[in-house]
Amino acid sequence: MMDAPSYFLISVSNRENLELCLKYRMAGFTNSINGFWTFLDIKEGDYISFLYGARVRNLYKVVRKVVYKNAENLPPWQPVKFKQSGKTYYFPFRLYLKQERILDEPMIRPEFAYVAENLLLRGGYRKTHFQADTVTFYNVSNMGESFKGEHMPLDIDADTFIPKIVFKRDKQKIPEKYHFHELILQALVRKKLQDVLDGIVEYFGLNHRAEEFEILGEKALPEGYVDIFIKLKHPVGENRYLLAEVKRGKAQNKDLKQLKIYLSEFKNEAVGGILIAKDFPKRKRSVERNILMIKYSFESLNPNEEYAYEDLLERLQLDVLSPR
C-alpha cells in the first residue's frame, strides 16, 4: 500500500531566497547535516509550503528530488558564509515542485496551531523544516485559490549523484558521504514505524486501528522536543498520543527519564512512550507498562561500507521487546 503524503513547512532564511524559491518553484537545502536530514525526511509525492516572516506561502507537491555536484557554483541561491564559524554552506539538495495553490497566510490563524506551537516552543526558526499534521494539511488544501499559471523551470546543466551514509567518521566527505547521525536514524525510523504500528497499538490497548494514527516528526514540548510524535489523524472528542525517542546507541537511564518527563506534560492524552535504540540494559526491559522498547538493527550491514538512504531503509529492522 502506498504511503499517504506528508505535509511540511520549509523555513526560508531571508526574503531574497524566498523570492527565488517562489519564482522557480524549487526548494534547496544546504550541505549541513540539517539540510541532508530535511532532504531525506521529505519524499517525492509529499507537499510543502514555504515559511517566512511568520507567514505561510503557497502549496506545492514534490515531483522530483535531486542532488547536484559542485552546487556551490549553481543557481539560484548564493552560498552562505557564517562569520563566527567561517564555514560556507551551499545548496546541493533540491526539490522540484508543482504548485497546487496560491496562498499567503499568517501563522496566527488557528488552522496553523500545530506548527505555530512548535515554532513558539523552539524559540523561532532553528529547524529547517516542520512536519504538520493531517488536519493542517486539509485546512491548507482549502485556503487561497487553485494555481493555474505557467511554470518557469530553472535549467540546471549539472551532474547529479546519490549521497551515501557511512558508519566510520573518517570516511565522511560532505556532501557525498555523511556519517550516520541520529537525525538520519530519525528519518529512517519515522518511515519504518508504520510496519510495526499494529503491534504498538495492540501493546497499549488502544481502541483504534493502526491506520487511524499518523506518524509525525519532531514535536516541540516545554521541556524539549520529542523525536517522533504519533497521534490520531482525525480525533473526535479526545486525542491519543504516543511519544517516541530515538537513540543511535545504547539507551541510558537519562533517556528513559526524559521520556517520562515528556509523557507527564500531556497528562491523560499521552497513553505511552516508545524508546527506540540500538540496545538496552537488560534490567530496564521491565519498566513501567506505559513505556515500550524497540530495538533497531540493519540486516547484513558492513560498517566499513557506504550505503544509500533507501538501502538502509530496506535493511532497517525494528524489533519490539517484550517486557520481562
C-alpha positions in Angstrom: 0.0 0.0 0.0 1.4 3.4 -0.9 2.2 5.8 1.9 0.0 8.7 2.4 1.7 12.1 1.5 3.1 14.1 4.4 2.9 17.9 4.6 5.9 20.1 5.6 6.6 23.8 6.1 10.0 24.7 4.8 11.7 27.5 6.8 13.4 30.1 4.5 16.3 32.2 5.9 15.7 35.5 4.0 13.4 37.3 1.6 15.8 37.0 -1.4 15.9 33.2 -1.0 12.2 33.1 -0.6 11.6 35.0 -3.9 13.9 32.6 -5.7 12.0 29.6 -4.3 8.7 31.1 -5.4 10.0 32.1 -8.8 11.5 28.8 -9.8 9.2 26.6 -7.7 12.2 24.9 -6.1 13.3 24.2 -2.5 17.0 23.9 -1.7 18.8 22.6 1.4 22.4 23.2 2.5 25.2 20.7 2.7 24.8 20.7 6.6 23.5 17.7 8.4 20.2 19.5 8.9 20.0 20.1 5.2 20.7 16.4 4.4 18.2 15.3 7.1 15.5 17.5 5.6 16.1 16.1 2.1 15.8 12.6 3.5 12.7 13.3 5.5 10.7 14.6 2.6 9.8 12.2 -0.2 8.5 12.6 -3.7 4.7 12.9 -3.6 4.8 14.9 -0.3 3.5 18.5 -0.1 5.2 21.6 1.2 4.7 25.3 1.8 7.3 28.0 2.4 7.5 29.7 5.8 9.0 33.1 6.2 8.2 36.1 8.4 5.6 34.1 10.3 3.6 33.7 7.0 2.8 30.5 5.0 3.3 30.8 1.3 1.6 28.6 -1.3 1.1 24.8 -1.5 3.3 22.6 -3.7 3.7 19.0 -4.5 7.2 17.5 -4.5 7.7 16.0 -8.0 11.4 15.3 -8.1 14.4 15.1 -5.7 17.9 15.8 -7.0 21.4 16.2 -5.5 23.8 18.3 -7.6 27.6 18.1 -7.8 29.5 21.3 -7.4 26.4 23.0 -6.2 28.3 26.0 -4.8 28.5 27.2 -8.4 24.9 26.6 -9.3 21.9 28.9 -9.3 19.6 30.2 -8.0 20.9 30.6 -4.4 24.2 32.1 -3.4 26.4 30.3 -0.9 26.0 31.4 2.7 29.1 32.1 4.8 28.9 32.4 8.6 31.4 34.8 10.1 31.6 33.1 13.5 32.5 29.6 12.3 34.0 30.6 9.0 32.0 27.8 7.3 30.4 28.3 3.9 27.2 26.4 3.1 25.7 25.9 -0.4 22.6 24.1 -1.7 23.2 20.7 -3.3 19.9 19.2 -2.2 16.9 20.3 -4.4 13.2 19.6 -4.5 11.4 20.4 -7.8 7.9 21.4 -7.1 4.5 21.6 -8.8 2.4 24.5 -7.4 -1.1 23.5 -6.4 -2.5 26.6 -4.6 -1.7 30.3 -4.2 -1.9 31.5 -0.6 -0.2 33.9 1.8 -1.5 33.4 5.3 -0.3 34.4 8.7 0.8 31.7 11.2 -1.5 33.2 13.8 -4.5 31.5 12.1 -5.9 28.7 14.3 -5.6 26.3 11.4 -1.8 26.5 11.8 -1.9 25.9 15.6 0.0 22.6 15.4 3.1 24.1 13.7 2.8 27.5 15.4 3.2 25.7 18.8 6.4 24.1 17.5 7.8 27.5 16.5 6.9 29.2 19.7 8.4 26.5 21.9 11.5 26.2 19.8 12.0 30.0 20.0 12.0 30.6 16.3 13.3 29.0 13.1 16.1 26.9 14.4 14.9 23.9 12.4 14.9 23.7 8.6 11.5 22.1 8.3 8.4 21.4 10.3 6.1 18.5 9.6 2.4 19.4 10.0 -0.4 17.0 10.8 -3.3 15.8 8.6 -5.7 18.4 9.9 -3.3 21.2 9.0 -2.8 19.8 5.5 -6.5 19.5 5.0 -7.0 23.2 6.0 -4.2 24.5 3.8 -5.7 22.5 0.9 -8.8 24.7 1.1 -7.0 28.1 1.6 -6.3 30.6 -1.1 -7.1 29.7 -4.7 -6.1 27.0 -7.1 -2.9 27.8 -9.2 -3.5 27.9 -12.9 -0.3 29.7 -14.0 2.7 28.6 -16.1 5.8 27.1 -14.6 9.2 28.8 -15.0 11.7 25.9 -14.8 15.3 26.7 -14.0 17.6 25.0 -16.5 20.4 23.4 -14.5 23.0 21.6 -16.6 25.0 19.8 -13.9 25.9 16.3 -12.8 23.9 14.6 -10.1 24.8 12.0 -7.5 23.3 9.9 -4.7 24.7 10.8 -1.3 25.9 7.9 0.8 25.8 7.2 4.6 28.9 5.8 6.3 29.5 4.3 9.7 33.1 5.3 10.1 33.6 9.0 10.9 36.9 9.2 8.9 35.0 8.1 5.8 32.8 11.2 5.9 33.2 13.5 2.9 30.4 16.1 2.8 28.1 16.3 0.8 28.9 13.0 -0.9 29.1 11.0 2.3 27.6 11.7 5.7 28.4 9.9 9.0 25.5 8.0 10.4 23.9 10.8 12.5 20.9 10.4 14.9 18.9 12.7 12.6 19.4 10.2 9.8 18.2 7.4 12.0 15.1 9.5 13.0 14.2 9.9 9.3 14.6 6.2 8.8 12.6 5.2 11.8 9.7 7.6 11.1 9.1 5.8 7.8 9.7 2.3 9.2 7.4 2.6 12.3 4.4 2.0 10.1 5.5 -1.6 9.7 5.2 -2.3 13.5 2.3 0.2 14.3 -0.2 -2.6 14.6 1.8 -4.2 17.4 2.4 -0.8 19.1 -1.4 -0.1 19.1 -2.1 -3.5 20.5 0.5 -3.2 23.2 -1.0 0.0 24.6 -4.5 -1.4 24.3 -5.8 1.4 22.2 -9.4 1.2 21.0 -8.3 2.3 17.5 -6.9 0.7 14.3 -3.3 1.4 13.4 -4.4 3.2 10.2 -6.2 5.8 12.3 -2.8 7.2 13.5 -0.2 9.3 11.8 3.5 9.2 12.5 5.0 12.7 12.6 8.4 14.2 13.0 9.8 16.2 15.9 7.2 17.8 18.3 8.3 20.7 20.5 7.4 20.5 24.2 8.0 22.9 27.1 10.8 20.6 28.3 12.4 20.0 24.9 11.2 18.1 21.9 10.3 14.5 21.2 11.8 12.9 18.2 8.6 11.2 16.8 5.0 12.1 17.6 2.2 9.7 16.9 -1.4 10.9 17.1 -4.8 10.3 15.7 -5.4 11.7 12.2 -8.9 12.8 13.0 -9.5 12.9 16.7 -13.1 13.1 17.9 -13.8 14.3 21.4 -10.3 13.5 22.6 -6.9 12.6 21.2 -4.4 9.8 21.8 -0.7 10.5 21.7 2.3 8.2 21.6 5.8 9.8 22.1 8.9 8.1 20.6 12.5 8.9 21.4 15.2 7.6 19.0 18.8 6.9 20.2 21.6 5.9 17.8 23.5 4.0 20.5 22.6 2.1 23.7 19.7 3.6 25.7 20.7 5.2 29.0 18.8 5.8 32.2 18.6 9.5 31.3 16.8 8.7 28.1 14.1 6.9 30.0 13.7 9.7 32.5 13.4 12.3 29.7 10.7 10.3 28.0 8.8 10.1 31.3 9.0 13.9 31.6 7.6 14.3 28.1 4.7 12.0 28.9 3.8 13.9 32.0 3.3 17.1 30.0 0.4 15.6 28.2 -1.4 14.1 31.2 -4.1 11.7 30.2 -3.9 12.1 26.4 -0.4 10.7 26.1 -1.1 7.0 26.5 2.5 5.8 26.3 6.1 6.3 25.3 8.4 4.4 22.9 12.1 4.2 23.3 14.0 3.1 20.2 17.7 2.3 20.5 20.4 0.0 19.3 20.4 -1.8 22.6 19.0 -1.7 26.1 20.2 -2.7 29.6 18.5 -6.0 30.3 17.2 -4.8 33.7 15.4 -1.9 32.0 13.1 -4.1 29.9 10.7 -4.5 32.8 10.0 -0.8 33.4 6.5 0.8 33.6 3.8 -0.6 31.4 3.5 2.7 29.6 7.0 2.5 28.1 7.6 0.2 25.1 11.2 -0.5 24.0 12.1 -1.2 20.4 15.5 -2.4 19.2 16.7 -1.3 15.8 19.2 -3.1 13.6 20.3 -3.2 10.0 20.3 -6.6 8.2 23.7 -7.7 6.9 25.3 -4.3 7.5 29.0 -3.9 7.0 30.2 -0.8 8.9 33.2 -0.4 6.5 30.9 0.1 3.5 28.8 3.0 2.4 25.0 2.9 1.8 22.3 4.9 0.1 19.4 6.0 2.3 16.9 3.8 0.5 19.2 0.8 1.0 19.4 1.4 4.8 15.6 1.8 4.9 15.3 -1.6 3.3 17.7 -3.1 5.8 16.3 -1.5 8.9 14.6 -3.8 11.3 12.5 -2.8 14.3 12.1 -5.5 17.0 9.5 -4.8 19.8 11.0 -6.1 23.0 8.6 -8.0 25.3 8.6 -6.6 28.9 10.1 -9.0 31.4 
